[in-house]
Amino acid sequence: MSKYGLTTKQAEESKARYGDNSLTIQPTESFISKLINGFKDKMIVILLVALAINVVFTIMGRAEWYESLSIAIAILIANGVAVYSEHKNEGKFHELQEQSSRILCKVYRDGKLEEVYIDALVVGDEVLLQSGDKVPADGIISHGHIKVSQSALNGESEEIEKRVPISVNDEDKRDLLSDYRVFRGTVVSSGEAVVKLVDVGDKTIYGELSKEMQEDQRDTPLKKKLGILADQISLFGYIGGTVIAVTYATVELLANPALLQDPIGLAGLAVNALILAVIIIVMAVPEGLPMMIALVLAMNMKKMMDDNVLVRKINGIETAGGINILFSDKTGTITEGQLSVVSLVDGALNKYQNIGETGDFIGSHIIHGIGSNNSATVTKVCKHENEHGECVELVAAETQVIGGNSTDRALLSYVIHSAVDDLIDKTKIIDFEPFDSNKKCSSITIKHNGIEKQFIKGAPEAILQRCTTYIDTKSDLKKLDQNAIESYMMDQANQAMRLIAVAVKSDLNAKDDDLTLICIISIRDNVRKEVIGAIKEVKNAGVQVVMVTGDRKETAVAIAKDAGLITEKDDVVITSTDMSSLSDEELKIMMPKIRVVARALPMDKTRLVRVAQELDLVVGMTGDGVNDAPALKKADVGFAMGSGTDVAKEAGDIVILDDNFSSLETAILYGRTIFKSIRKFIIFQLTVNVAAVSISFISPLLGVLEPLTIIQILWINLIMDTLAALAFGAEPPLRIYMEEKPISRSENIVTRKMMSSILTAAAVIVVGCLAILFFEPLKTLIAAPTEDYLMTFLFTFFVMAITFNGFNARTESMNLFEHMNENKRFITIISLIFIVQIGVVLFGGVVLRTVPLTLTSWMLVIIMGALVIPVDLTRKLFLSKK
């Protein structure tokens, strides 16, 4: 029976009194709630107004029921697609969260050690913690000692030693530097201890930070831009509708003054004018735009998931493309997140890539010094087990390093990388002294061929002063040049290296300071190889990258230089202390030059985000710890790391599943691609609306009341634009987009160049429509037997011209087929639009006001529609010469 732990009854009583270790789940917005809130979008509101007016006219018998139904379908699709996609990814995110609640913890219950789920722990439980375990709740060491990494809470990479207290002080309850308290979310890096839990669930520091998270985000750049566009469109539609209604009524009254004496006729005129105004308003609204944006974002969420980017909040995608400044973590994001050997030198400062290059004699000493003298162990990965659970086949060349501290794991991994791990033989060890923080070293004594030797590994300052000689490449002992060694070590320290000295004592009876140096090893959390190129790409894209780390300044600078963050003399590196001495205005002035913030505290990150946003910058923030959550929440787009805490992932908009900076680059590229696609579609969509409003404004003044019906325009917006959304949404993420500067938050979504494209194409379409209606030579060529035939020809020309204009909208290049092989769906969908229009003409009937066309008319209408291409190419050529 163990002396530790509670009985089952005591655990139940503790749960009743203090609660269990489960965290309060932050309430998430339900699907219905998301759907309702979606109707508050300005673009959707415009559609709702148009729907309400149309319903009234339907009741009055002045409009068809299917017109109202079409508008309603447009609203539901536009809102529903976005909400469904975001809700679906939220489900994937919560699946990841639920996995964390299924962690098993080793706890003493009823006098024996057993495993229970983390949520089932209670105050008073005594938990066994071993190397690699996550601390499940806040508690006090009751037996043993461990080293703990608390970076999840304070961002500091340095491991803290925790021991049994001499006395307990309740004032230390929130002191992360306490040498006897451990806290939920931290990780045991080495050692073994029993911890008595004193706070569980929401009462832990981790739980309190999780509960305190509040929504505090401003509108995304796209939402802001679309809001402005919605205001402009509604103003255009309402003014246009009013003007056309008044103009139409005035023209009719001037042509027939007798109506002023006829109340019934005057009322009929007023109703017709109002209906015309509604047609203009409906035609001015780009019904397909909200739906297209929802479709494009939803389509790219799946692509990004395949690239290790989980989008929790759908607007986070496009916001990523507009980032001006990105505050990035160092450990695990820019660096590998684990220590590894960078270099090895012997006493003469000869450098070796691996242990095999040192020769058999020195090599065997190194293997004893860092391989055998090591608390970590090598575990082979099993490929197949028999029915008894015994391994019968190992995975070739695949091993795992477990246990020990981060330094031991790095050294043992280096031995494995040198392919000499099979030479480690711990059976020869006759004495082992584990690492002692006072002596700053560990040692083993081995007996080989009857000779006993002691191998010491540890801090150079504790070992080199005891060394007088070193082993040269010929296995001879040579006098050690302490000055040369000191100079080398200084140079390595400037590169943020952690140095390990390895020495041997060949005569155990000799004095303690009679050691022979074997080698000096430099280890560091290295920059990820792929990150250097990714940072260069992001910087070329006009994004300022700032590394924010809790590490000391010297280490941060060395890493920043290796990663390519610091390249100029005037690049600024500041510390938390430096920041605290600056006012916000002074920090704003310095902000464009800042590349590194060292010794950063959680409040520093939040301040950096706030100050950058006050400069009207679009801010990205990465993080993985509880301490990062407030800044992740406040940033325009928060990137949480997949291996990070649940609190950080809850606060973020996007989860980077592989913790890699290169995935951040991918997110930015996708964001820019999506924004480009949206702009392309806006050209396509607004051309429809400008042309439709213009022809519906001019034609009644010339005697044709309804050249295009509401249902025809809705058909174009809903069916044609749905297909167009799929076509533009499949545009490839081109690296050339990463050579452009970020779009300003204040920049209008519709640029002058876009407007010139819209107006040019709309003018071609309007002129074509007017020619069909009023130009006699063309009407003779069409040879329309009925008015419905002529109106069908006009409607088909409108669709053909809009479809051909898709090629113009897709690229700013004179080559309309540029990168078309990377979006083969475009040609397929354009072809499908032609096929659908043929079906509409043949079977649209009364609803769409169509009758079948002859083959001659089809050839003529296609040729006329295609004219929009050479006209727009002329515009592009003209603009390119300006």
NORFEN-V268003 format. One record per run of one state. SS is the DSSP state (H for helix, E for strand, L for the rest). FROM is the first residue (numbers start at 0). TO is the last residue. If there is no record, write none. Layout:
((SS,FROM,TO) (SS,FROM,TO))
This chain:
((L,0,4) (E,5,5) (L,6,6) (H,7,17) (L,18,18) (E,19,19) (L,20,29) (H,30,37) (L,38,40) (H,41,59) (L,60,63) (H,64,99) (L,100,102) (E,103,108) (L,109,110) (E,111,116) (H,117,119) (L,120,120) (E,121,121) (L,122,124) (E,125,129) (L,130,132) (E,133,133) (L,134,136) (E,137,148) (L,149,149) (H,150,153) (L,154,157) (E,158,161) (L,162,168) (H,169,173) (L,174,179) (E,180,181) (L,182,185) (E,186,198) (L,199,199) (H,200,202) (L,203,203) (H,204,211) (L,212,219) (H,220,254) (L,255,255) (H,256,260) (L,261,261) (H,262,283) (L,284,285) (H,286,305) (L,306,307) (E,308,310) (L,311,313) (H,314,320) (L,321,323) (E,324,327) (L,328,333) (E,334,344) (L,345,349) (E,350,351) (L,352,353) (H,354,357) (L,358,358) (H,359,371) (L,372,375) (E,376,384) (L,385,389) (E,390,401) (L,402,404) (H,405,416) (L,417,419) (H,420,422) (L,423,424) (H,425,427) (E,428,435) (L,436,439) (E,440,447) (L,448,449) (E,450,457) (L,458,458) (H,459,465) (E,466,470) (L,471,475) (E,476,478) (L,479,480) (H,481,493) (L,494,496) (E,497,504) (L,505,513) (E,514,526) (L,527,527) (H,528,539) (L,540,542) (E,543,547) (L,548,551) (H,552,562) (L,563,570) (E,571,574) (H,575,579) (L,580,582) (H,583,590) (L,591,592) (E,593,597) (L,598,600) (H,601,613) (L,614,617) (E,618,622) (L,623,624) (H,625,633) (L,634,635) (E,636,640) (L,641,644) (H,645,650) (L,651,652) (E,653,655) (L,656,659) (H,660,700) (L,701,708) (H,709,728) (L,729,733) (H,734,738) (L,739,750) (H,751,773) (L,774,774) (H,775,781) (L,782,785) (H,786,809) (L,810,818) (H,819,821) (L,822,823) (H,824,842) (L,843,843) (H,844,847) (L,848,853) (H,854,879) (L,880,881))
